[in-house]
Amino acid sequence: MSQTDRSNGSYGVQAGSIAAETRPLCSVVYRSRATAALSDFDLYRLVQVAQARNETESITGLMLYDDGRFYQWLEGPVDNVARIMRLIRTDRRHTDIEILSDKPTASRQFGDWKMRLATRGVRSIHSGHNVVVPSSLELEDIRAHPEHAPAVLAGLSTAAGGAPAAAESLSNGPLKGPAGALLKDIIVTAVLPELVARRVVAERAKPWPIDQRARALADLLVGAEDSAALELLRTLQDSDGAIRHLYETLLEPAARRLGDLWGADLCSELDVSLGLGHLQRAIRVLNEEVMQPTIPRGLYLPAVLIVPEPGEVHMLNSVLDSDALQNAGWDPLMEFPASDEALQDLMADSWFDALDLSLSPSFRREAWLPKVTKTIALARHASRNPALVVVVGGRIFAEDTVAGAQVGADAITTTALATGKVIEKGIAARARK
């Protein structure tokens, strides 16, 4: 467990120099049990406070958090480590403290790591500077044999230059560091079991936990390795090479997860936009070589204009809807009008049976609803089709089903794969009036 949240000057101890050690050093490894579940933000804040304290005390080390258990390695001047341990024993955020190792040392195992965090599904806001991603084998070892914790934690120190040794043999790919280790762990613990399960069960609505995959993919999307998410999605391609089967179960939840990271102040708005950009690129790369269906002659297919709300920089919903409709044999037009006036020009220039309008898949954008209401009213007024069907999508509409009616839309699309059916149902309803 980390030090409690006190001011940096409370001990009256000056920061020591890690580069030139003059005092005897020691290391302490202990484990404890959390008294309450810790959220991602709790862990983030805990590490930030620990780093500030440890810099003052010339302490370095690593804290592993796994399923409510803490395993922590502290190293530094003997008196400083003892002082920190006294505080740790009085910290009410954990209990059942057990010392696993306490010995003098001639050098530091963790170099200049003021405190790094090791845990599964760790938030990428820490990037490569604050986190180490343990493999499943390492976690299983430490759970079954707590006495192995000192060796396991020491082994994780190698992550400064690459992935943990225990995970290195899982792949010969180019990814290194936390992103590579996380990707390898996802493949071992989630992807491989799923691929095996597909041989046994031909169809399953939700073959493995959505949250686990979405959280992991979101971490990769805002991480430093922009190819990590693409490599993960390559592993999950279907037999034709496409990833459309993942839209509802993985890609859309991951986009919402990016917004959750931002809401918890674990990444910036720029990180979210870049992450969505990485995801759009992966979709294009993985789907572009898949043969699109041939439109049967004589078959009526609605003419659909797909646009994000003018001013919306997050275009993932439009990209997914367009790809899903194209794969179903439709020929939608996707545009990115910069203003309501530009959208009105599009509506007036061509006949459209439906307008597919979307907001951010990551942010709720409640404040934008009046703007969307105006956009829809102007689009209907400019449309050459008096029976125009308007469908809306985005996180706000997926989470608040009455928001669609509030902005004047005919229907909402909560997933790209259902867009075609939603539009067809709307057109049929209009025809009956």
C-alpha positions in Angstrom: 0.0 0.0 0.0 1.3 3.5 -0.7 1.9 6.2 1.8 -0.9 8.3 3.1 -1.7 11.7 1.6 0.3 14.1 3.7 2.2 17.2 2.7 5.7 16.8 1.4 7.3 18.6 4.3 5.8 16.7 7.2 8.9 14.6 7.9 11.6 17.3 7.7 13.7 14.9 5.6 15.6 16.3 2.6 15.5 14.4 -0.7 18.5 12.2 -1.2 20.4 11.6 -4.4 19.7 8.3 -6.0 22.5 8.8 -8.5 25.2 8.9 -5.8 24.2 6.7 -2.8 26.1 7.3 0.4 23.8 5.8 3.0 23.2 2.0 3.6 20.3 0.7 1.6 17.7 -1.9 2.3 14.7 -3.4 0.5 11.3 -4.4 2.0 8.7 -6.5 0.2 5.3 -7.0 1.7 1.8 -8.0 0.8 -1.5 -6.8 2.2 -5.3 -6.8 1.4 -7.3 -3.8 0.4 -10.1 -2.9 2.7 -12.3 -1.6 -0.2 -12.2 -2.0 -3.9 -10.1 0.6 -5.7 -11.2 2.2 -8.9 -8.9 3.0 -11.8 -8.7 6.6 -10.6 -8.0 5.5 -7.1 -5.0 3.6 -8.3 -3.9 6.5 -10.5 -4.1 9.0 -7.6 -2.4 6.5 -5.2 0.6 6.2 -7.5 0.9 10.0 -8.0 0.9 10.6 -4.3 3.4 7.8 -3.7 5.8 9.2 -6.4 5.8 12.7 -4.8 6.5 11.2 -1.3 9.1 8.7 -2.5 11.0 11.4 -4.4 11.3 13.3 -1.1 12.5 10.2 0.8 14.8 8.8 -1.9 12.6 5.7 -2.1 12.1 3.7 -5.3 10.2 0.5 -6.0 7.1 -1.1 -7.5 3.5 -1.8 -6.3 1.5 -4.7 -7.8 -2.2 -4.6 -7.4 -4.2 -7.7 -8.2 -7.8 -8.6 -7.2 -7.7 -6.6 -4.0 -4.2 -7.6 -3.0 -1.2 -5.4 -2.8 2.4 -6.5 -3.3 4.9 -3.7 -2.8 8.7 -3.5 -3.1 10.3 -0.5 -1.3 14.0 0.3 -1.4 16.2 3.1 -0.2 18.1 4.4 2.8 17.4 2.2 5.8 15.9 5.0 8.0 13.7 6.3 5.2 12.3 2.9 4.4 11.6 2.2 8.1 9.8 5.6 8.4 7.6 4.8 5.3 6.8 1.3 6.6 5.6 2.8 9.9 3.1 4.9 7.9 2.1 2.0 5.8 1.2 0.0 8.9 -1.3 2.7 10.0 -2.9 3.2 6.6 -6.6 2.2 6.8 -6.9 1.4 3.1 -5.4 -2.0 3.6 -5.0 -4.7 6.3 -3.3 -8.1 6.9 0.2 -6.7 6.2 2.7 -9.5 5.9 6.5 -8.9 5.4 7.8 -11.2 2.7 11.4 -9.9 2.5 13.4 -7.4 4.6 17.2 -7.2 3.9 20.1 -4.9 3.2 21.1 -4.3 -0.4 24.1 -2.9 -2.1 22.2 -1.4 -5.0 18.7 -0.6 -6.2 16.7 -3.1 -8.1 14.3 -0.5 -9.6 16.8 2.3 -10.6 15.1 5.7 -10.5 11.5 4.3 -10.4 10.0 6.6 -7.7 7.0 4.2 -7.8 5.5 2.3 -10.6 2.2 0.4 -10.7 1.8 -3.2 -12.0 -1.7 -4.4 -12.6 -4.0 -6.0 -15.3 -6.0 -3.5 -17.3 -4.0 -0.5 -16.1 -5.0 2.9 -17.5 -2.7 4.1 -20.3 -2.6 7.6 -18.9 0.4 6.3 -17.0 2.0 5.3 -20.3 5.4 3.7 -20.2 6.6 6.0 -17.4 4.5 4.7 -14.5 3.3 1.2 -15.3 4.4 -2.3 -15.8 2.0 -4.9 -17.1 2.4 -8.3 -15.5 1.6 -11.5 -17.4 -1.0 -14.0 -16.4 1.7 -16.5 -15.5 3.3 -14.0 -13.1 -0.1 -13.2 -11.5 -0.9 -16.9 -11.1 2.5 -17.5 -9.6 2.2 -14.8 -7.0 -1.4 -15.8 -6.1 -0.5 -19.4 -5.5 2.9 -18.7 -3.9 3.0 -15.3 -2.1 6.6 -16.1 -1.1 7.6 -15.8 -4.7 6.5 -12.1 -4.7 10.1 -10.7 -4.3 11.3 -12.6 -7.3 8.3 -11.8 -9.4 8.5 -8.1 -8.6 12.2 -8.1 -9.3 11.6 -9.7 -12.6 9.1 -7.0 -13.6 11.9 -4.4 -13.3 13.1 -5.6 -16.7 10.0 -4.0 -18.2 11.9 -0.7 -18.3 13.5 -1.9 -21.5 10.8 -4.1 -22.9 8.0 -6.5 -22.1 8.3 -8.7 -18.9 10.4 -11.8 -19.5 7.6 -14.2 -18.8 5.5 -12.7 -21.6 8.3 -12.3 -24.1 8.0 -15.8 -25.5 4.4 -15.3 -26.4 5.1 -13.3 -29.5 7.9 -12.3 -31.8 6.1 -9.1 -32.9 7.6 -5.6 -32.8 5.7 -4.2 -29.8 7.7 -3.5 -26.7 7.0 -2.1 -23.2 3.6 -1.9 -21.6 1.6 -1.9 -24.9 3.4 -5.0 -26.1 3.0 -6.8 -22.7 -0.7 -5.9 -22.5 -1.4 -7.0 -26.0 0.3 -10.4 -25.4 -1.6 -10.9 -22.1 -4.9 -10.1 -23.9 -4.1 -12.7 -26.5 -3.3 -15.4 -24.0 -6.1 -14.7 -21.5 -8.9 -13.7 -23.8 -8.3 -14.1 -27.5 -7.0 -17.7 -27.5 -9.8 -19.0 -25.2 -12.3 -17.3 -27.5 -10.8 -18.9 -30.6 -10.9 -22.3 -29.0 -14.6 -21.7 -27.9 -15.6 -20.9 -31.4 -14.7 -24.5 -32.4 -17.2 -25.8 -29.8 -20.0 -23.3 -30.0 -20.9 -22.1 -33.5 -22.8 -19.0 -32.4 -22.8 -17.2 -29.2 -24.3 -13.7 -28.6 -21.5 -12.5 -26.3 -18.7 -15.0 -26.4 -16.6 -13.4 -23.7 -16.8 -10.4 -21.3 -17.3 -7.2 -23.2 -15.9 -5.0 -20.5 -12.6 -6.8 -20.3 -12.0 -6.4 -24.0 -13.3 -2.9 -24.3 -11.1 -1.7 -21.4 -8.0 -3.4 -22.9 -8.6 -2.0 -26.3 -9.2 1.5 -25.0 -5.9 1.3 -23.1 -4.1 0.3 -26.3 -5.8 3.1 -28.3 -4.5 5.9 -26.0 -1.1 4.2 -25.5 2.1 5.2 -27.2 2.1 2.2 -29.6 -0.5 3.1 -32.2 0.0 -0.3 -33.9 -1.0 -2.2 -30.8 -4.7 -1.9 -31.3 -4.4 -2.9 -35.0 -2.5 -6.0 -34.1 -5.1 -7.0 -31.5 -7.9 -6.6 -34.0 -6.0 -8.6 -36.6 -6.0 -11.5 -34.2 -9.8 -11.2 -34.0 -10.6 -11.0 -37.7 -13.2 -13.4 -39.0 -12.6 -16.0 -41.7 -13.1 -13.3 -44.4 -10.6 -10.9 -42.8 -13.2 -8.4 -41.6 -13.9 -7.2 -38.1 -17.6 -6.2 -38.4 -18.6 -8.9 -36.0 -16.8 -6.8 -33.3 -18.6 -3.5 -33.9 -21.3 -4.0 -31.2 -19.3 -6.2 -28.8 -15.9 -4.5 -28.8 -15.4 -1.4 -31.0 -18.4 0.7 -29.9 -17.9 -0.2 -26.1 -14.2 0.7 -26.4 -15.1 4.1 -27.9 -17.4 4.7 -24.9 -14.6 3.5 -22.6 -12.3 6.2 -24.0 -14.9 8.7 -22.8 -14.9 7.1 -19.4 -11.1 7.5 -19.1 -11.4 11.2 -20.0 -14.3 11.6 -17.5 -12.0 10.1 -14.7 -9.3 12.5 -15.8 -7.1 9.6 -16.9 -6.5 10.9 -20.4 -6.9 14.1 -22.3 -9.6 15.0 -24.9 -6.8 14.9 -27.4 -6.0 11.3 -26.3 -9.6 10.4 -27.0 -9.6 11.9 -30.5 -6.3 10.3 -31.4 -7.5 6.9 -30.0 -10.7 7.1 -32.1 -8.5 8.0 -35.1 -6.4 4.9 -34.5 -9.6 2.9 -34.4 -10.9 4.3 -37.6 -7.6 3.6 -39.3 -7.7 0.0 -38.1 -11.2 -0.4 -39.4 -10.2 0.9 -42.8 -7.1 -1.2 -43.0 -8.8 -4.4 -42.0 -12.0 -4.0 -44.0 -10.8 -2.3 -47.2 -9.5 -5.6 -48.8 -12.7 -7.5 -48.0 -14.8 -7.9 -51.1 -18.0 -5.8 -50.9 -21.3 -7.3 -52.0 -22.6 -6.7 -55.5 -25.9 -4.7 -55.4 -28.6 -6.9 -57.1 -30.2 -5.2 -60.1 -33.8 -4.0 -59.6 -33.5 -4.2 -55.9 -34.7 -1.0 -54.1 -32.1 0.2 -51.7 -32.7 3.5 -49.8 -30.4 6.4 -50.6 -28.8 7.4 -47.3 -26.6 10.4 -46.4 -24.3 9.7 -43.5 -22.8 12.7 -41.7 -21.6 13.6 -38.2 -23.2 16.6 -36.6 -21.5 19.7 -38.1 -18.6 20.6 -35.8 -18.3 17.1 -34.4 -14.7 15.9 -34.7 -15.4 12.3 -33.7 -16.5 10.5 -36.9 -16.3 6.9 -35.8 -20.1 6.4 -35.8 -20.3 7.6 -39.4 -17.5 5.4 -40.5 -19.0 2.3 -38.8 -22.5 3.0 -40.2 -21.2 3.5 -43.7 -19.2 0.3 -43.7 -22.0 -1.7 -42.2 -24.5 -0.4 -44.9 -21.9 -1.0 -47.7 -21.4 -4.6 -46.5 -25.2 -5.1 -46.7 -25.2 -4.0 -50.3 -26.2 -0.4 -49.9 -24.6 2.6 -51.5 -24.6 5.3 -48.8 -23.0 8.7 -49.2 -20.7 9.8 -46.4 -19.9 13.5 -46.1 -18.5 15.8 -43.4 -20.3 19.1 -43.7 -18.7 21.9 -41.8 -21.9 23.8 -41.1 -25.7 23.4 -41.2 -25.7 25.4 -44.4 -23.3 22.9 -46.0 -25.6 20.1 -44.9 -28.6 21.9 -46.3 -26.9 22.2 -49.7 -26.3 18.4 -49.7 -29.9 17.8 -48.9 -31.1 20.1 -51.6 -28.8 18.8 -54.3 -29.8 15.1 -54.2 -32.7 12.9 -53.2 -32.2 11.0 -49.9 -34.5 8.6 -48.3 -32.7 8.9 -45.0 -30.3 11.1 -43.1 -27.9 9.3 -40.6 -26.7 12.0 -38.2 -24.3 11.2 -35.4 -22.6 12.7 -32.3 -19.5 11.5 -30.5 -19.3 7.8 -29.6 -17.1 8.6 -26.6 -18.6 11.8 -25.1 -22.3 12.3 -24.2 -22.5 15.8 -25.7 -25.7 16.7 -23.8 -25.1 20.4 -24.4 -25.2 19.7 -28.1 -28.8 18.5 -28.2 -30.3 21.9 -29.0 -27.8 22.2 -31.8 -28.8 18.8 -33.2 -32.5 19.8 -33.0 -31.8 22.8 -35.2 -29.7 20.8 -37.6 -32.4 18.2 -38.1 -35.1 20.9 -38.6 -33.0 22.7 -41.2 -32.1 19.4 -43.0 -35.8 18.4 -43.2 -36.7 21.9 -44.6 -34.0 21.7 -47.3 -34.6 18.0 -48.2 -36.2 17.2 -51.6 -37.9 14.3 -49.8 -40.9 15.5 -47.7 -40.9 12.0 -46.0 -37.2 12.1 -45.1 -36.3 9.6 -42.3 -33.7 10.9 -39.8 -31.8 8.5 -37.6 -29.3 9.6 -34.9 -26.5 7.8 -33.2 -23.8 8.5 -30.6 -23.2 7.8 -27.0 -25.9 10.2 -25.7 -28.6 8.4 -27.8 -27.4 5.0 -26.8 -27.6 5.8 -23.1 -30.7 8.1 -23.2 -33.3 6.5 -25.5 -35.7 9.5 -25.3 -33.0 11.9 -26.6 -33.7 10.9 -30.1 -37.3 12.1 -30.0 -36.2 15.2 -28.2 -34.1 16.3 -31.1 -36.8 15.5 -33.7 -35.3 12.2 -35.1 -37.4 9.4 -36.3 -35.3 6.7 -34.6 -31.9 6.1 -32.9 -29.2 3.6 -33.9 -27.4 2.1 -30.9 -25.1 0.0 -33.0 -23.8 0.3 -36.6 -24.9 -3.3 -37.4 -28.6 -2.4 -36.9 -28.5 0.8 -38.9 -30.0 -0.7 -42.1 -32.9 -2.3 -40.3 -33.6 0.9 -38.4 -33.7 2.9 -41.6 -35.9 0.4 -43.4 -38.3 0.3 -40.5 -38.5 4.1 -40.5 -39.1 4.3 -44.2 -41.9 1.7 -43.9 -43.5 3.6 -41.1 -43.4 6.8 -43.2 -45.0 5.0 -46.1 -48.0 3.9 -43.9 -48.8 7.5 -43.0 
